[in-house]
Amino acid sequence: MSAAAKGLFAYDGRLSRALLAVFQFFAVSGLFLLTALPAIIVDQASGSVSHAAIWLGTVAALPIGPGVYAVLAGMRGFIAAGGYEGGLFRRFWRDFASGAKGLRWLWLGVAALELLLAYNAALYGGDGAFLAVTAGGAAVALAAVAVCCVAPQGASGTPLELLTLALHAAASRPLAPLAWLAVLATALAATQLPVVGTNLALFLPALAAWTVLAANRRLGFDRKAAALRR
């Protein structure tokens, strides 16, 4: 076997690293989908709009916030290590617990805004109300992503301080949140593709997180956030 072939098929060769990277994307995405499973079940089971359905849906969505934090933290580690990291499952749930505890007031605030938007969607019909609720939901999602991008970098403080820092960095680098919005919209659209959409969903959360983090580095969001922490 040639030296090139040995390098390709070696235990730590290019093929092994590529397969391990694919496994990490799959595993991290699958773990995130577990955190979103309660919300998915409630959404599928809700046959009509009611007070119970709105409140239950809001509560069921609570694990998604710490799940986003864990995905972004995990993919940040993947980028820093230059590839696969061991202990994926332990790392994910450790990051999930850290995000749930450290940012619990943020997630409660997001849940309150989600509840408000859900009631507005239920009570007010028409295209104007739909656009307003959609815009409000996108703004809340982008604010949460901003905090989840800043917190794993070592930023400390109360959730309000972290939110202020994250929003300041996002406002200073407006192309970054626009990139996040494009990534989220593309990921959601990809899951709706016939036949392949479900399969893509098994990789999209980690891929979206990796793309967001790459955009943050390219567009200067990380540098701005680091400068604001000093």
N, C-alpha and C positions, 0 to 999 in steps of 0.2 A: 504494500500500500504506500502511495506517495506521501510525502510530508504534508502536502496540501490537504489530502484526504484525511490523514491522521488529525490534522488541526481542526477539520470540520466535524469529525465524528468523535473526538475525544470527550472525556467526561465533562471537561470544562470548555469544550469547543464552541464554535459559533452556533451549531445546530442545537446543542443542549441549552445554551443560553437563550436562544430564540424560543424554544419550546417552554422553558421555564417562565419566560416573559409572558407568553400567551396564557400559561396556567395562572399566573398572577392576575392578569386582566380578568380572566374567567372567574377566579375564586373571589376576588374583591367585588366584582359585579354581582356575583351570586349572593354574597353576604349582605350587600346593600339591598338587594331585592327582598331579602328576608326582613329587613327593617321596614320596608315598604309594604310587606304582605298584609298586615292588618288593614291598612288604608285601601288596598286593592280589593280585599274581601268585602269590606263594608261598602265600597263603591259598587261592586257587582251585585251585592245583596239588596241594596236600597232600590226599591221599586218605585218610590214616589218621594217627593220633597216634603219633609215634615220636620218639626222641631227635633224629634229624636234622631232622625237621619243626619241633620246638620251637626248636632252636638256629638253624636257618635263618630261621624266622619272626622271632625276636628280632633277628637281624642285619639282616634286610630292613626292620624297623621303625625302625631307627636314624635315617634321614633325616627321619622325621616330626617329631621334636622341633625341629630347626632350621627345618623347614618351618612349624611353628606360630609360632615366633619371627618368621620373615620375614613371615607373614601379619599378625600383630598389629602389627609395626613398620610395615608398609606401610599398613595401615588407620589407624594413628595419624597417619601423614603425610597421608593423605586427609582426616581430620577437621581437622587443624591447617591445611591449605591451603584448607579449605572446598570441596573438590571434587577433580576429577581432577588427578593429578600426572603430569608427563611422565617418560619413562625408566623405565617400569614394570618391564620385564624386567631391566634393569641393577640397579635398586634392589632387586628381590626377591632376586636371586642374591648381591648384596653383603650384604644382611641375612642371608641364609641362611649365607653363609660366616662372617660375624661371630658369629652364634649358634652355629654348629657349633664354631668355634674357642674362643670365649670361655666357652662353657658345656659344653665337651666332657666334663668330669668329671661334670656333672649328668646328661648323656645316658647316660653309662656306668652311673651309679647307677640311672637309670630302667630301663635294659636289664637290669641284674642283678635288680631287683625284678620286672620283667616275666617274666624267666626263672623266678624262684621261683614266681610266681603261676601260670604255665603248667604247671609240674610239679605244683603242688598240684591244679590243675584236672584234670590227667590221672590222678593217682594216687588222688584221693579223690572218690568219687561222692556223689550225694545233694544234696538241696536246701540243706542247711546249708553244704556246701563251696562250692556254686555262689554262694550269697549272700555268703560270706566273700571269695571270689575277686573277685566283682563289686565289693564294697565296697572291697577293697584296690586294685583297678584304678582305681576312681573317685577314691580318695584320691591315688594317684600322679599321675593326670591333672590333678587340681585343683592339686596342688603345682607341677607343671610349668607350668601356665597362669599361676599366680601369679608365678613367676619371669619368664616371658615377658612379663608385663604390667609388671613392675617394671624389668627390665633396659633396655628401650628408653627409659625416662624419664631415663636418665643415671646410674642407680645403678652404683657400681663396687665392686670387691672380689672375693674368691674366690667360686666357685660356692656354697660352704657359707655364706658371709656373705650372699650374695644370697638364698639359700633361707631363711635365718633371718629376714631382713628381710621377705621376701614372706609367709612364714607368720605372722609377727607382725602384718603389716598385714591379712592375711586373717582372723586370729583376732579382731582388733579391729573388723573390719567383716564379721561372719559372713553378712550378707545377700548380699555380693558373691559369695563362692564358691557359695552356693546359687543365685544367678542364673546363674553359669557352668554349673553342673550342669544347670539347666533348659534353657539354650541348647544345650548339647551333646546332651542327651537329645532335644530337639525336632528338632535337625538330623539326628541319626541316624534318628529315626522318619520324618522327611520323605523321606529317601532310600529308605525301604522302601515308599513309596506306589506303587501300580501305575500304569503308564504314565508318570506325570510325575516319579517319583522320580529317575530317571537325569538328566533335564534339570535338576531342581532342584539336583542335586549340583554342577553347573557354576557355581553362584552361592553355594551355602550356606557354604563355608569363609570367604569374605570377609564375607558377611552375618553369620555367627556372630561373627567377630572384631569387626566394627563394633558389634554388639549388646553384646558383652562389654565393649568399651571405653566405650560409652555408659553401661552399668550401673556401671562403675567410677567414672565421674565423678558419676553421680547418687547413688550409695550411699557416696561418700566414700573409696573405696579409694585412689584416686590421691593425695588430700590426706594421708591417713594415711601412705602410703609415702613421700611427699615429706618429711613431718615427721620420720619415722624416719631419713632420710638425713642430717639436720642434726646 
